[in-house]
Amino acid sequence: MENYKLYDEMRSNALKITPEEIGLVLDDDKQVYASLIDMEINGTTVSLVCIFDSSVSLYYSNGRMDLGLGENPDIMREATTFLINSGQCLDKMKIIDKPESIEGSDIHFYLKGRKGIYTAAYRVNSSENSRECQFLFFLLQKVLSAIREEQLS
């Protein structure tokens, strides 16, 4: 239970960051400067956090944390690409107050922009995902592939 409490705290803090805290000035409402992506991998809930200051981390509900992943230039590049390009999807996403707890096999995207936290869910093994969710899933796979390559080397 203690592991999950730590995981939940780290996950909740991920989207509390402000642009000012990372020295960023947003030019428009389509810019995403932080993301939290929740997914289930082998029965464990995993959260990928990407922040525009090059911070990239994975938090696991079992207490494991992979911090400082953005120090790898390939991971940083893919995470930055995710943040820059994900802003194209904000118009089709719902604005919420805070990320919800997740269950099941869906992948939940939470994107932080000027107007707040935007959310969308990608339904795994479904042909009914919107183009925006498919695009976010594609960008996510690029980040995860870079992380896997780093972890295997």
C-alpha positions as CSV (number, residue, x, y, z in Angstrom):
1,M,0.0,0.0,0.0
2,E,2.9,2.4,0.8
3,N,4.2,1.9,-2.8
4,Y,0.9,2.9,-4.3
5,K,0.7,5.9,-2.1
6,L,4.1,7.1,-3.3
7,Y,3.1,6.4,-6.9
8,D,-0.1,8.3,-6.5
9,E,1.7,11.3,-5.0
10,M,4.3,11.4,-7.8
11,R,1.6,11.0,-10.4
12,S,-0.5,13.8,-8.9
13,N,2.4,16.2,-8.8
14,A,3.3,15.7,-12.4
15,L,0.6,18.1,-13.7
16,K,0.8,20.7,-10.9
17,I,3.9,22.3,-12.6
18,T,3.4,25.8,-14.1
19,P,5.1,27.2,-17.2
20,E,6.9,29.8,-15.0
21,E,8.5,27.0,-12.9
22,I,10.3,25.7,-15.9
23,G,11.0,29.1,-17.5
24,L,8.5,28.8,-20.3
25,V,6.3,31.5,-21.8
26,L,3.4,30.0,-23.7
27,D,2.6,31.8,-27.0
28,D,-0.8,30.3,-27.6
29,D,-3.5,27.9,-26.2
30,K,-2.3,25.0,-28.4
31,Q,1.0,24.5,-26.6
32,V,1.4,21.5,-24.3
33,Y,4.2,21.8,-21.7
34,A,3.6,18.7,-19.6
35,S,2.0,15.3,-20.0
36,L,0.9,12.4,-17.9
37,I,0.1,9.2,-19.7
38,D,-1.3,6.3,-17.7
39,M,-1.3,2.7,-19.0
40,E,-1.2,-0.8,-17.7
41,I,1.8,-3.0,-18.4
42,N,1.8,-6.6,-17.2
43,G,-0.7,-5.9,-14.5
44,T,1.1,-2.8,-13.2
45,T,-0.1,0.7,-13.7
46,V,2.6,2.8,-15.2
47,S,2.6,6.6,-15.7
48,L,4.9,8.3,-18.2
49,V,5.6,12.0,-17.3
50,C,7.1,14.3,-19.9
51,I,7.8,18.0,-19.1
52,F,9.1,20.6,-21.5
53,D,12.2,21.2,-19.3
54,S,13.4,17.8,-20.6
55,S,12.2,15.8,-17.6
56,V,11.0,12.4,-18.5
57,S,10.1,9.8,-15.9
58,L,8.2,6.5,-15.5
59,Y,6.3,5.9,-12.2
60,Y,5.0,2.4,-11.5
61,S,2.2,1.5,-9.0
62,N,4.5,-1.1,-7.4
63,G,6.8,1.8,-6.3
64,R,9.5,1.5,-8.9
65,M,10.5,4.8,-10.5
66,D,12.7,5.4,-13.6
67,L,13.8,9.0,-13.2
68,G,16.0,11.2,-15.3
69,L,15.2,9.5,-18.6
70,G,15.3,12.8,-20.4
71,E,19.0,12.9,-20.0
72,N,19.2,10.5,-22.9
73,P,19.1,12.7,-26.1
74,D,16.9,10.2,-28.0
75,I,14.3,10.0,-25.2
76,M,14.4,13.8,-24.8
77,R,13.9,14.3,-28.6
78,E,10.9,11.9,-28.7
79,A,9.3,13.4,-25.5
80,T,9.7,16.9,-26.9
81,T,8.2,15.8,-30.2
82,F,5.3,14.3,-28.2
83,L,4.7,17.6,-26.3
84,I,5.0,19.8,-29.4
85,N,2.8,17.7,-31.6
86,S,0.2,16.7,-29.1
87,G,-1.1,20.3,-29.0
88,Q,-2.8,19.5,-32.3
89,C,-5.3,17.3,-30.5
90,L,-6.4,19.7,-27.7
91,D,-9.5,20.9,-29.6
92,K,-10.9,17.3,-29.5
93,M,-10.1,16.7,-25.9
94,K,-12.0,17.3,-22.7
95,I,-10.8,19.7,-20.0
96,I,-10.7,18.4,-16.4
97,D,-9.7,19.6,-13.0
98,K,-7.3,16.8,-12.2
99,P,-6.3,13.3,-13.5
100,E,-8.6,10.5,-12.4
101,S,-7.5,7.1,-11.1
102,I,-7.4,4.6,-13.9
103,E,-8.4,1.0,-14.2
104,G,-8.5,-1.3,-17.1
105,S,-6.4,-1.5,-20.3
106,D,-7.2,1.9,-21.7
107,I,-4.3,4.4,-22.1
108,H,-5.2,7.7,-20.5
109,F,-3.6,10.9,-21.9
110,Y,-3.4,14.0,-19.7
111,L,-1.9,17.1,-21.4
112,K,-1.2,20.4,-19.6
113,G,-1.7,23.6,-21.5
114,R,-2.5,27.2,-20.8
115,K,-6.2,26.5,-20.3
116,G,-5.7,23.5,-18.0
117,I,-5.5,19.7,-18.2
118,Y,-6.9,18.0,-21.3
119,T,-7.8,14.4,-21.4
120,A,-8.5,11.6,-23.8
121,A,-8.5,7.8,-23.6
122,Y,-7.1,5.4,-26.2
123,R,-9.0,2.1,-26.2
124,V,-6.6,-0.7,-26.6
125,N,-7.6,-3.3,-29.3
126,S,-10.4,-1.0,-30.5
127,S,-11.0,0.2,-34.0
128,E,-13.1,3.1,-32.7
129,N,-10.4,5.4,-31.5
130,S,-10.5,8.9,-32.9
131,R,-7.7,10.1,-35.2
132,E,-6.5,12.3,-32.4
133,C,-6.2,9.4,-30.0
134,Q,-4.5,7.3,-32.7
135,F,-2.0,10.2,-33.2
136,L,-1.3,10.5,-29.5
137,F,-0.8,6.7,-29.3
138,F,1.6,6.9,-32.2
139,L,3.6,9.6,-30.5
140,L,3.6,7.7,-27.3
141,Q,5.0,4.6,-29.0
142,K,7.9,6.7,-30.3
143,V,8.7,7.8,-26.7
144,L,8.4,4.3,-25.3
145,S,10.6,2.8,-28.1
146,A,13.3,5.3,-27.2
147,I,13.0,4.3,-23.5
148,R,13.1,0.6,-24.3
149,E,16.3,1.1,-26.5
150,E,18.0,3.0,-23.6
151,Q,17.0,0.3,-21.1
152,L,18.3,-2.5,-23.3
153,S,21.6,-0.9,-24.0
